Amino acid sequence: MPVNLITEEVDKREADLIICGMKGQGKTFRRIFGSTTTALSRKSEIPMIVVPENASFQPPKNIALANDMDPDTSALTYQLLKELGEKFVSKLSVVWVVDEGIDADKEMRFRPKSFINELKDLDPVLEFPSGSNITSALDGFIKDHSIDLMAIIPHKHDMIGRLMTESVTKKMLFHTHIPMLILPQKKKGEMANEEKEISLDKTV
């Protein structure tokens, strides 16, 4: 299986980042290759950058993080995002899709603020696009705000809301026209060494 071969190579090289493409030519090829990419996003324990076939390189000046503010998410989850944001002096938008008619300010009062402290060096801006279709809402936000890189955190276990289910991640991978940064969720207390650093030098 391609996914097993890739993960074996990742382990052998002790890589910290996987970069892969998403082929857009031909439905059959796209389905096969896309299935490998989405399967890898579920299995990988390290971050991934998925680059659509027709995406052109440009520094990520505008980064969006799709986030449902899970209180169990460790600061380690955001580490690579912070490194990229600092390196490219990026503007960071933290995006939380809400149902139409929901008062975002009221909803925010019941959500943990710890993630803001973990990203405070990037001076994040909180955004609350609304819509019943999360993929469409995120796509609209990408276009309206000229986003260069979309970061997403698929949950490893139980969902706490509408955002970041496996199906949303898969739809975004197949639909996006900009690179996506997949950040595997690290749960608080699950790693013995909370100070472990991610290096951009080891990439597969």
mmCIF file of the C-alpha atoms, coordinates in Angstrom:
data_MODEL
# 
_entry.id   MODEL 
# 
loop_
_atom_site.group_PDB 
_atom_site.id 
_atom_site.type_symbol 
_atom_site.label_atom_id 
_atom_site.label_alt_id 
_atom_site.label_comp_id 
_atom_site.label_asym_id 
_atom_site.label_entity_id 
_atom_site.label_seq_id 
_atom_site.pdbx_PDB_ins_code 
_atom_site.Cartn_x 
_atom_site.Cartn_y 
_atom_site.Cartn_z 
_atom_site.occupancy 
_atom_site.B_iso_or_equiv 
_atom_site.pdbx_formal_charge 
_atom_site.auth_seq_id 
_atom_site.auth_comp_id 
_atom_site.auth_asym_id 
_atom_site.auth_atom_id 
_atom_site.pdbx_PDB_model_num 
ATOM 1   C CA . MET A 1 1   ? 0.000   0.000  0.000   1.00 0.00 ? 1   MET A CA 1 
ATOM 2   C CA . PRO A 1 2   ? 1.379   3.464  -0.924  1.00 0.00 ? 2   PRO A CA 1 
ATOM 3   C CA . VAL A 1 3   ? 0.397   4.915  2.455   1.00 0.00 ? 3   VAL A CA 1 
ATOM 4   C CA . ASN A 1 4   ? 2.312   2.228  4.333   1.00 0.00 ? 4   ASN A CA 1 
ATOM 5   C CA . LEU A 1 5   ? 5.372   2.748  2.133   1.00 0.00 ? 5   LEU A CA 1 
ATOM 6   C CA . ILE A 1 6   ? 5.280   6.492  2.755   1.00 0.00 ? 6   ILE A CA 1 
ATOM 7   C CA . THR A 1 7   ? 4.866   6.160  6.512   1.00 0.00 ? 7   THR A CA 1 
ATOM 8   C CA . GLU A 1 8   ? 7.693   3.616  6.617   1.00 0.00 ? 8   GLU A CA 1 
ATOM 9   C CA . GLU A 1 9   ? 9.937   6.082  4.772   1.00 0.00 ? 9   GLU A CA 1 
ATOM 10  C CA . VAL A 1 10  ? 8.868   8.849  7.143   1.00 0.00 ? 10  VAL A CA 1 
ATOM 11  C CA . ASP A 1 11  ? 9.836   6.721  10.140  1.00 0.00 ? 11  ASP A CA 1 
ATOM 12  C CA . LYS A 1 12  ? 13.128  5.677  8.578   1.00 0.00 ? 12  LYS A CA 1 
ATOM 13  C CA . ARG A 1 13  ? 14.140  9.258  7.826   1.00 0.00 ? 13  ARG A CA 1 
ATOM 14  C CA . GLU A 1 14  ? 12.662  10.615 11.061  1.00 0.00 ? 14  GLU A CA 1 
ATOM 15  C CA . ALA A 1 15  ? 10.932  13.234 8.930   1.00 0.00 ? 15  ALA A CA 1 
ATOM 16  C CA . ASP A 1 16  ? 8.982   16.101 10.459  1.00 0.00 ? 16  ASP A CA 1 
ATOM 17  C CA . LEU A 1 17  ? 6.972   17.145 7.405   1.00 0.00 ? 17  LEU A CA 1 
ATOM 18  C CA . ILE A 1 18  ? 5.405   15.451 4.368   1.00 0.00 ? 18  ILE A CA 1 
ATOM 19  C CA . ILE A 1 19  ? 4.788   17.395 1.166   1.00 0.00 ? 19  ILE A CA 1 
ATOM 20  C CA . CYS A 1 20  ? 2.554   15.792 -1.442  1.00 0.00 ? 20  CYS A CA 1 
ATOM 21  C CA . GLY A 1 21  ? 0.578   16.828 -4.497  1.00 0.00 ? 21  GLY A CA 1 
ATOM 22  C CA . MET A 1 22  ? -3.069  16.505 -5.448  1.00 0.00 ? 22  MET A CA 1 
ATOM 23  C CA . LYS A 1 23  ? -3.459  15.584 -9.125  1.00 0.00 ? 23  LYS A CA 1 
ATOM 24  C CA . GLY A 1 24  ? -6.272  17.345 -10.946 1.00 0.00 ? 24  GLY A CA 1 
ATOM 25  C CA . GLN A 1 25  ? -6.133  15.654 -14.341 1.00 0.00 ? 25  GLN A CA 1 
ATOM 26  C CA . GLY A 1 26  ? -8.574  12.792 -14.949 1.00 0.00 ? 26  GLY A CA 1 
ATOM 27  C CA . LYS A 1 27  ? -11.274 11.696 -12.512 1.00 0.00 ? 27  LYS A CA 1 
ATOM 28  C CA . THR A 1 28  ? -9.988  8.129  -12.131 1.00 0.00 ? 28  THR A CA 1 
ATOM 29  C CA . PHE A 1 29  ? -6.387  9.142  -11.471 1.00 0.00 ? 29  PHE A CA 1 
ATOM 30  C CA . ARG A 1 30  ? -7.515  11.921 -9.153  1.00 0.00 ? 30  ARG A CA 1 
ATOM 31  C CA . ARG A 1 31  ? -9.725  9.516  -7.189  1.00 0.00 ? 31  ARG A CA 1 
ATOM 32  C CA . ILE A 1 32  ? -6.906  6.986  -6.755  1.00 0.00 ? 32  ILE A CA 1 
ATOM 33  C CA . PHE A 1 33  ? -4.194  9.491  -5.926  1.00 0.00 ? 33  PHE A CA 1 
ATOM 34  C CA . GLY A 1 34  ? -6.564  11.582 -3.844  1.00 0.00 ? 34  GLY A CA 1 
ATOM 35  C CA . SER A 1 35  ? -7.535  8.521  -1.830  1.00 0.00 ? 35  SER A CA 1 
ATOM 36  C CA . THR A 1 36  ? -3.863  7.953  -1.024  1.00 0.00 ? 36  THR A CA 1 
ATOM 37  C CA . THR A 1 37  ? -3.480  11.560 0.081   1.00 0.00 ? 37  THR A CA 1 
ATOM 38  C CA . THR A 1 38  ? -6.602  11.549 2.253   1.00 0.00 ? 38  THR A CA 1 
ATOM 39  C CA . ALA A 1 39  ? -5.656  8.179  3.778   1.00 0.00 ? 39  ALA A CA 1 
ATOM 40  C CA . LEU A 1 40  ? -2.215  9.544  4.546   1.00 0.00 ? 40  LEU A CA 1 
ATOM 41  C CA . SER A 1 41  ? -3.759  12.607 6.206   1.00 0.00 ? 41  SER A CA 1 
ATOM 42  C CA . ARG A 1 42  ? -5.661  10.262 8.540   1.00 0.00 ? 42  ARG A CA 1 
ATOM 43  C CA . LYS A 1 43  ? -2.707  8.041  9.350   1.00 0.00 ? 43  LYS A CA 1 
ATOM 44  C CA . SER A 1 44  ? 0.208   10.456 9.482   1.00 0.00 ? 44  SER A CA 1 
ATOM 45  C CA . GLU A 1 45  ? 1.452   11.550 12.887  1.00 0.00 ? 45  GLU A CA 1 
ATOM 46  C CA . ILE A 1 46  ? 3.412   14.456 11.397  1.00 0.00 ? 46  ILE A CA 1 
ATOM 47  C CA . PRO A 1 47  ? 2.184   17.544 9.503   1.00 0.00 ? 47  PRO A CA 1 
ATOM 48  C CA . MET A 1 48  ? 1.494   17.446 5.774   1.00 0.00 ? 48  MET A CA 1 
ATOM 49  C CA . ILE A 1 49  ? 1.383   20.117 3.097   1.00 0.00 ? 49  ILE A CA 1 
ATOM 50  C CA . VAL A 1 50  ? -0.891  19.149 0.199   1.00 0.00 ? 50  VAL A CA 1 
ATOM 51  C CA . VAL A 1 51  ? -0.317  21.151 -2.989  1.00 0.00 ? 51  VAL A CA 1 
ATOM 52  C CA . PRO A 1 52  ? -2.980  21.189 -5.746  1.00 0.00 ? 52  PRO A CA 1 
ATOM 53  C CA . GLU A 1 53  ? -1.682  20.524 -9.244  1.00 0.00 ? 53  GLU A CA 1 
ATOM 54  C CA . ASN A 1 54  ? -2.247  24.026 -10.613 1.00 0.00 ? 54  ASN A CA 1 
ATOM 55  C CA . ALA A 1 55  ? -1.191  25.961 -7.512  1.00 0.00 ? 55  ALA A CA 1 
ATOM 56  C CA . SER A 1 56  ? 1.613   28.471 -8.085  1.00 0.00 ? 56  SER A CA 1 
ATOM 57  C CA . PHE A 1 57  ? 4.202   29.134 -5.422  1.00 0.00 ? 57  PHE A CA 1 
ATOM 58  C CA . GLN A 1 58  ? 3.937   32.304 -3.430  1.00 0.00 ? 58  GLN A CA 1 
ATOM 59  C CA . PRO A 1 59  ? 4.909   33.138 0.146   1.00 0.00 ? 59  PRO A CA 1 
ATOM 60  C CA . PRO A 1 60  ? 1.977   32.473 2.503   1.00 0.00 ? 60  PRO A CA 1 
ATOM 61  C CA . LYS A 1 61  ? 1.255   36.050 3.479   1.00 0.00 ? 61  LYS A CA 1 
ATOM 62  C CA . ASN A 1 62  ? -2.333  35.201 4.424   1.00 0.00 ? 62  ASN A CA 1 
ATOM 63  C CA . ILE A 1 63  ? -2.888  31.982 6.365   1.00 0.00 ? 63  ILE A CA 1 
ATOM 64  C CA . ALA A 1 64  ? -6.252  30.706 7.593   1.00 0.00 ? 64  ALA A CA 1 
ATOM 65  C CA . LEU A 1 65  ? -6.583  28.137 10.370  1.00 0.00 ? 65  LEU A CA 1 
ATOM 66  C CA . ALA A 1 66  ? -9.904  26.293 10.376  1.00 0.00 ? 66  ALA A CA 1 
ATOM 67  C CA . ASN A 1 67  ? -10.446 25.633 14.060  1.00 0.00 ? 67  ASN A CA 1 
ATOM 68  C CA . ASP A 1 68  ? -13.248 24.415 16.308  1.00 0.00 ? 68  ASP A CA 1 
ATOM 69  C CA . MET A 1 69  ? -11.288 25.329 19.447  1.00 0.00 ? 69  MET A CA 1 
ATOM 70  C CA . ASP A 1 70  ? -11.077 21.860 20.957  1.00 0.00 ? 70  ASP A CA 1 
ATOM 71  C CA . PRO A 1 71  ? -9.851  22.410 24.541  1.00 0.00 ? 71  PRO A CA 1 
ATOM 72  C CA . ASP A 1 72  ? -7.890  19.144 24.436  1.00 0.00 ? 72  ASP A CA 1 
ATOM 73  C CA . THR A 1 73  ? -5.641  20.294 21.574  1.00 0.00 ? 73  THR A CA 1 
ATOM 74  C CA . SER A 1 74  ? -2.035  20.675 22.706  1.00 0.00 ? 74  SER A CA 1 
ATOM 75  C CA . ALA A 1 75  ? 0.126   23.671 21.789  1.00 0.00 ? 75  ALA A CA 1 
ATOM 76  C CA . LEU A 1 76  ? 2.354   21.214 19.912  1.00 0.00 ? 76  LEU A CA 1 
ATOM 77  C CA . THR A 1 77  ? -0.361  20.938 17.271  1.00 0.00 ? 77  THR A CA 1 
ATOM 78  C CA . TYR A 1 78  ? 0.194   24.552 16.229  1.00 0.00 ? 78  TYR A CA 1 
ATOM 79  C CA . GLN A 1 79  ? 3.990   24.531 16.347  1.00 0.00 ? 79  GLN A CA 1 
ATOM 80  C CA . LEU A 1 80  ? 4.707   24.224 12.605  1.00 0.00 ? 80  LEU A CA 1 
ATOM 81  C CA . LEU A 1 81  ? 1.993   26.775 11.836  1.00 0.00 ? 81  LEU A CA 1 
ATOM 82  C CA . LYS A 1 82  ? 3.694   29.216 14.203  1.00 0.00 ? 82  LYS A CA 1 
ATOM 83  C CA . GLU A 1 83  ? 7.082   28.599 12.585  1.00 0.00 ? 83  GLU A CA 1 
ATOM 84  C CA . LEU A 1 84  ? 5.712   29.216 9.095   1.00 0.00 ? 84  LEU A CA 1 
ATOM 85  C CA . GLY A 1 85  ? 3.811   32.315 10.192  1.00 0.00 ? 85  GLY A CA 1 
ATOM 86  C CA . GLU A 1 86  ? 6.862   33.807 11.870  1.00 0.00 ? 86  GLU A CA 1 
ATOM 87  C CA . LYS A 1 87  ? 9.190   32.946 8.974   1.00 0.00 ? 87  LYS A CA 1 
ATOM 88  C CA . PHE A 1 88  ? 6.965   34.567 6.328   1.00 0.00 ? 88  PHE A CA 1 
ATOM 89  C CA . VAL A 1 89  ? 5.515   37.306 8.589   1.00 0.00 ? 89  VAL A CA 1 
ATOM 90  C CA . SER A 1 90  ? 2.074   36.014 7.719   1.00 0.00 ? 90  SER A CA 1 
ATOM 91  C CA . LYS A 1 91  ? -1.311  37.396 8.674   1.00 0.00 ? 91  LYS A CA 1 
ATOM 92  C CA . LEU A 1 92  ? -3.232  34.647 10.489  1.00 0.00 ? 92  LEU A CA 1 
ATOM 93  C CA . SER A 1 93  ? -7.009  34.300 10.478  1.00 0.00 ? 93  SER A CA 1 
ATOM 94  C CA . VAL A 1 94  ? -8.531  31.748 12.851  1.00 0.00 ? 94  VAL A CA 1 
ATOM 95  C CA . VAL A 1 95  ? -11.743 30.638 11.165  1.00 0.00 ? 95  VAL A CA 1 
ATOM 96  C CA . TRP A 1 96  ? -14.672 29.067 12.952  1.00 0.00 ? 96  TRP A CA 1 
ATOM 97  C CA . VAL A 1 97  ? -17.711 28.329 10.765  1.00 0.00 ? 97  VAL A CA 1 
ATOM 98  C CA . VAL A 1 98  ? -20.986 28.937 12.599  1.00 0.00 ? 98  VAL A CA 1 
ATOM 99  C CA . ASP A 1 99  ? -24.546 28.074 11.697  1.00 0.00 ? 99  ASP A CA 1 
ATOM 100 C CA . GLU A 1 100 ? -26.521 30.805 9.982   1.00 0.00 ? 100 GLU A CA 1 
ATOM 101 C CA . GLY A 1 101 ? -28.311 32.962 12.507  1.00 0.00 ? 101 GLY A CA 1 
ATOM 102 C CA . ILE A 1 102 ? -25.922 32.100 15.340  1.00 0.00 ? 102 ILE A CA 1 
ATOM 103 C CA . ASP A 1 103 ? -24.505 34.978 17.376  1.00 0.00 ? 103 ASP A CA 1 
ATOM 104 C CA . ALA A 1 104 ? -20.750 34.385 17.091  1.00 0.00 ? 104 ALA A CA 1 
ATOM 105 C CA . ASP A 1 105 ? -19.989 36.608 20.091  1.00 0.00 ? 105 ASP A CA 1 
ATOM 106 C CA . LYS A 1 106 ? -22.242 34.548 22.346  1.00 0.00 ? 106 LYS A CA 1 
ATOM 107 C CA . GLU A 1 107 ? -20.835 31.288 21.011  1.00 0.00 ? 107 GLU A CA 1 
ATOM 108 C CA . MET A 1 108 ? -17.290 32.485 21.621  1.00 0.00 ? 108 MET A CA 1 
ATOM 109 C CA . ARG A 1 109 ? -17.976 32.963 25.336  1.00 0.00 ? 109 ARG A CA 1 
ATOM 110 C CA . PHE A 1 110 ? -18.417 29.215 25.749  1.00 0.00 ? 110 PHE A CA 1 
ATOM 111 C CA . ARG A 1 111 ? -15.260 28.265 23.870  1.00 0.00 ? 111 ARG A CA 1 
ATOM 112 C CA . PRO A 1 112 ? -11.756 27.926 25.395  1.00 0.00 ? 112 PRO A CA 1 
ATOM 113 C CA . LYS A 1 113 ? -9.334  30.801 24.855  1.00 0.00 ? 113 LYS A CA 1 
ATOM 114 C CA . SER A 1 114 ? -6.129  28.810 25.421  1.00 0.00 ? 114 SER A CA 1 
ATOM 115 C CA . PHE A 1 115 ? -5.413  28.436 21.702  1.00 0.00 ? 115 PHE A CA 1 
ATOM 116 C CA . ILE A 1 116 ? -5.296  32.236 21.364  1.00 0.00 ? 116 ILE A CA 1 
ATOM 117 C CA . ASN A 1 117 ? -2.428  32.374 23.858  1.00 0.00 ? 117 ASN A CA 1 
ATOM 118 C CA . GLU A 1 118 ? -0.600  29.668 21.918  1.00 0.00 ? 118 GLU A CA 1 
ATOM 119 C CA . LEU A 1 119 ? -0.856  31.717 18.702  1.00 0.00 ? 119 LEU A CA 1 
ATOM 120 C CA . LYS A 1 120 ? -0.623  35.202 20.191  1.00 0.00 ? 120 LYS A CA 1 
ATOM 121 C CA . ASP A 1 121 ? 2.790   35.902 18.621  1.00 0.00 ? 121 ASP A CA 1 
ATOM 122 C CA . LEU A 1 122 ? 1.081   35.815 15.207  1.00 0.00 ? 122 LEU A CA 1 
ATOM 123 C CA . ASP A 1 123 ? -1.591  38.284 16.373  1.00 0.00 ? 123 ASP A CA 1 
ATOM 124 C CA . PRO A 1 124 ? -4.472  36.125 15.036  1.00 0.00 ? 124 PRO A CA 1 
ATOM 125 C CA . VAL A 1 125 ? -7.761  37.609 13.869  1.00 0.00 ? 125 VAL A CA 1 
ATOM 126 C CA . LEU A 1 126 ? -10.892 35.618 14.741  1.00 0.00 ? 126 LEU A CA 1 
ATOM 127 C CA . GLU A 1 127 ? -13.335 35.185 11.881  1.00 0.00 ? 127 GLU A CA 1 
ATOM 128 C CA . PHE A 1 128 ? -16.828 33.638 11.978  1.00 0.00 ? 128 PHE A CA 1 
ATOM 129 C CA . PRO A 1 129 ? -18.154 32.910 8.472   1.00 0.00 ? 129 PRO A CA 1 
ATOM 130 C CA . SER A 1 130 ? -21.612 31.360 8.561   1.00 0.00 ? 130 SER A CA 1 
ATOM 131 C CA . GLY A 1 131 ? -23.186 28.583 6.555   1.00 0.00 ? 131 GLY A CA 1 
ATOM 132 C CA . SER A 1 132 ? -24.632 25.107 6.755   1.00 0.00 ? 132 SER A CA 1 
ATOM 133 C CA . ASN A 1 133 ? -22.044 23.786 4.274   1.00 0.00 ? 133 ASN A CA 1 
ATOM 134 C CA . ILE A 1 134 ? -18.649 24.050 5.947   1.00 0.00 ? 134 ILE A CA 1 
ATOM 135 C CA . THR A 1 135 ? -16.639 23.346 2.792   1.00 0.00 ? 135 THR A CA 1 
ATOM 136 C CA . SER A 1 136 ? -18.444 26.103 0.879   1.00 0.00 ? 136 SER A CA 1 
ATOM 137 C CA . ALA A 1 137 ? -18.063 28.535 3.786   1.00 0.00 ? 137 ALA A CA 1 
ATOM 138 C CA . LEU A 1 138 ? -14.321 27.885 3.999   1.00 0.00 ? 138 LEU A CA 1 
ATOM 139 C CA . ASP A 1 139 ? -13.931 28.132 0.227   1.00 0.00 ? 139 ASP A CA 1 
ATOM 140 C CA . GLY A 1 140 ? -15.740 31.458 0.244   1.00 0.00 ? 140 GLY A CA 1 
ATOM 141 C CA . PHE A 1 141 ? -13.506 32.723 3.028   1.00 0.00 ? 141 PHE A CA 1 
ATOM 142 C CA . ILE A 1 142 ? -10.392 31.667 1.079   1.00 0.00 ? 142 ILE A CA 1 
ATOM 143 C CA . LYS A 1 143 ? -11.517 33.663 -1.963  1.00 0.00 ? 143 LYS A CA 1 
ATOM 144 C CA . ASP A 1 144 ? -12.770 36.721 -0.077  1.00 0.00 ? 144 ASP A CA 1 
ATOM 145 C CA . HIS A 1 145 ? -9.590  37.066 2.001   1.00 0.00 ? 145 HIS A CA 1 
ATOM 146 C CA . SER A 1 146 ? -6.994  36.029 -0.601  1.00 0.00 ? 146 SER A CA 1 
ATOM 147 C CA . ILE A 1 147 ? -5.783  33.151 1.573   1.00 0.00 ? 147 ILE A CA 1 
ATOM 148 C CA . ASP A 1 148 ? -2.500  31.558 0.431   1.00 0.00 ? 148 ASP A CA 1 
ATOM 149 C CA . LEU A 1 149 ? -2.471  28.586 2.815   1.00 0.00 ? 149 LEU A CA 1 
ATOM 150 C CA . MET A 1 150 ? -5.320  26.851 4.636   1.00 0.00 ? 150 MET A CA 1 
ATOM 151 C CA . ALA A 1 151 ? -4.430  24.964 7.814   1.00 0.00 ? 151 ALA A CA 1 
ATOM 152 C CA . ILE A 1 152 ? -6.763  22.322 9.155   1.00 0.00 ? 152 ILE A CA 1 
ATOM 153 C CA . ILE A 1 153 ? -6.702  20.034 12.212  1.00 0.00 ? 153 ILE A CA 1 
ATOM 154 C CA . PRO A 1 154 ? -8.515  16.712 11.709  1.00 0.00 ? 154 PRO A CA 1 
ATOM 155 C CA . HIS A 1 155 ? -9.565  15.264 15.058  1.00 0.00 ? 155 HIS A CA 1 
ATOM 156 C CA . LYS A 1 156 ? -8.069  11.929 15.997  1.00 0.00 ? 156 LYS A CA 1 
ATOM 157 C CA . HIS A 1 157 ? -10.979 10.787 18.129  1.00 0.00 ? 157 HIS A CA 1 
ATOM 158 C CA . ASP A 1 158 ? -14.352 12.219 19.059  1.00 0.00 ? 158 ASP A CA 1 
ATOM 159 C CA . MET A 1 159 ? -15.784 15.310 17.404  1.00 0.00 ? 159 MET A CA 1 
ATOM 160 C CA . ILE A 1 160 ? -16.774 18.287 19.528  1.00 0.00 ? 160 ILE A CA 1 
ATOM 161 C CA . GLY A 1 161 ? -18.615 20.151 16.803  1.00 0.00 ? 161 GLY A CA 1 
ATOM 162 C CA . ARG A 1 162 ? -19.351 20.526 13.109  1.00 0.00 ? 162 ARG A CA 1 
ATOM 163 C CA . LEU A 1 163 ? -15.832 21.398 12.044  1.00 0.00 ? 163 LEU A CA 1 
ATOM 164 C CA . MET A 1 164 ? -12.909 19.157 11.143  1.00 0.00 ? 164 MET A CA 1 
ATOM 165 C CA . THR A 1 165 ? -14.655 15.850 10.697  1.00 0.00 ? 165 THR A CA 1 
ATOM 166 C CA . GLU A 1 166 ? -13.000 13.379 8.356   1.00 0.00 ? 166 GLU A CA 1 
ATOM 167 C CA . SER A 1 167 ? -15.475 14.183 5.574   1.00 0.00 ? 167 SER A CA 1 
ATOM 168 C CA . VAL A 1 168 ? -14.760 17.933 5.791   1.00 0.00 ? 168 VAL A CA 1 
ATOM 169 C CA . THR A 1 169 ? -11.017 17.333 5.547   1.00 0.00 ? 169 THR A CA 1 
ATOM 170 C CA . LYS A 1 170 ? -11.484 15.029 2.570   1.00 0.00 ? 170 LYS A CA 1 
ATOM 171 C CA . LYS A 1 171 ? -13.774 17.466 0.749   1.00 0.00 ? 171 LYS A CA 1 
ATOM 172 C CA . MET A 1 172 ? -11.334 20.327 1.328   1.00 0.00 ? 172 MET A CA 1 
ATOM 173 C CA . LEU A 1 173 ? -8.431  18.255 -0.002  1.00 0.00 ? 173 LEU A CA 1 
ATOM 174 C CA . PHE A 1 174 ? -10.327 17.472 -3.220  1.00 0.00 ? 174 PHE A CA 1 
ATOM 175 C CA . HIS A 1 175 ? -11.817 20.943 -3.584  1.00 0.00 ? 175 HIS A CA 1 
ATOM 176 C CA . THR A 1 176 ? -9.107  23.419 -2.643  1.00 0.00 ? 176 THR A CA 1 
ATOM 177 C CA . HIS A 1 177 ? -7.098  25.417 -5.183  1.00 0.00 ? 177 HIS A CA 1 
ATOM 178 C CA . ILE A 1 178 ? -4.486  26.522 -2.652  1.00 0.00 ? 178 ILE A CA 1 
ATOM 179 C CA . PRO A 1 179 ? -2.018  24.491 -0.565  1.00 0.00 ? 179 PRO A CA 1 
ATOM 180 C CA . MET A 1 180 ? -3.387  22.937 2.616   1.00 0.00 ? 180 MET A CA 1 
ATOM 181 C CA . LEU A 1 181 ? -1.463  22.338 5.804   1.00 0.00 ? 181 LEU A CA 1 
ATOM 182 C CA . ILE A 1 182 ? -2.742  19.261 7.668   1.00 0.00 ? 182 ILE A CA 1 
ATOM 183 C CA . LEU A 1 183 ? -1.839  19.420 11.356  1.00 0.00 ? 183 LEU A CA 1 
ATOM 184 C CA . PRO A 1 184 ? -2.379  16.120 13.201  1.00 0.00 ? 184 PRO A CA 1 
ATOM 185 C CA . GLN A 1 185 ? -4.072  16.834 16.505  1.00 0.00 ? 185 GLN A CA 1 
ATOM 186 C CA . LYS A 1 186 ? -1.821  16.403 19.508  1.00 0.00 ? 186 LYS A CA 1 
ATOM 187 C CA . LYS A 1 187 ? -3.825  15.949 22.687  1.00 0.00 ? 187 LYS A CA 1 
ATOM 188 C CA . LYS A 1 188 ? -2.709  17.582 25.895  1.00 0.00 ? 188 LYS A CA 1 
ATOM 189 C CA . GLY A 1 189 ? -0.607  15.239 28.003  1.00 0.00 ? 189 GLY A CA 1 
ATOM 190 C CA . GLU A 1 190 ? -0.334  12.504 25.351  1.00 0.00 ? 190 GLU A CA 1 
ATOM 191 C CA . MET A 1 191 ? 3.356   13.172 24.631  1.00 0.00 ? 191 MET A CA 1 
ATOM 192 C CA . ALA A 1 192 ? 6.015   12.630 27.257  1.00 0.00 ? 192 ALA A CA 1 
ATOM 193 C CA . ASN A 1 193 ? 8.127   15.511 26.000  1.00 0.00 ? 193 ASN A CA 1 
ATOM 194 C CA . GLU A 1 194 ? 5.961   18.588 25.599  1.00 0.00 ? 194 GLU A CA 1 
ATOM 195 C CA . GLU A 1 195 ? 8.996   20.621 24.574  1.00 0.00 ? 195 GLU A CA 1 
ATOM 196 C CA . LYS A 1 196 ? 9.826   18.537 21.472  1.00 0.00 ? 196 LYS A CA 1 
ATOM 197 C CA . GLU A 1 197 ? 10.495  20.858 18.561  1.00 0.00 ? 197 GLU A CA 1 
ATOM 198 C CA . ILE A 1 198 ? 9.526   20.403 14.916  1.00 0.00 ? 198 ILE A CA 1 
ATOM 199 C CA . SER A 1 199 ? 12.235  21.148 12.361  1.00 0.00 ? 199 SER A CA 1 
ATOM 200 C CA . LEU A 1 200 ? 11.632  22.140 8.745   1.00 0.00 ? 200 LEU A CA 1 
ATOM 201 C CA . ASP A 1 201 ? 14.921  20.446 7.787   1.00 0.00 ? 201 ASP A CA 1 
ATOM 202 C CA . LYS A 1 202 ? 13.538  16.900 7.656   1.00 0.00 ? 202 LYS A CA 1 
ATOM 203 C CA . THR A 1 203 ? 10.922  16.702 4.937   1.00 0.00 ? 203 THR A CA 1 
ATOM 204 C CA . VAL A 1 204 ? 9.667   13.786 2.831   1.00 0.00 ? 204 VAL A CA 1 
# 
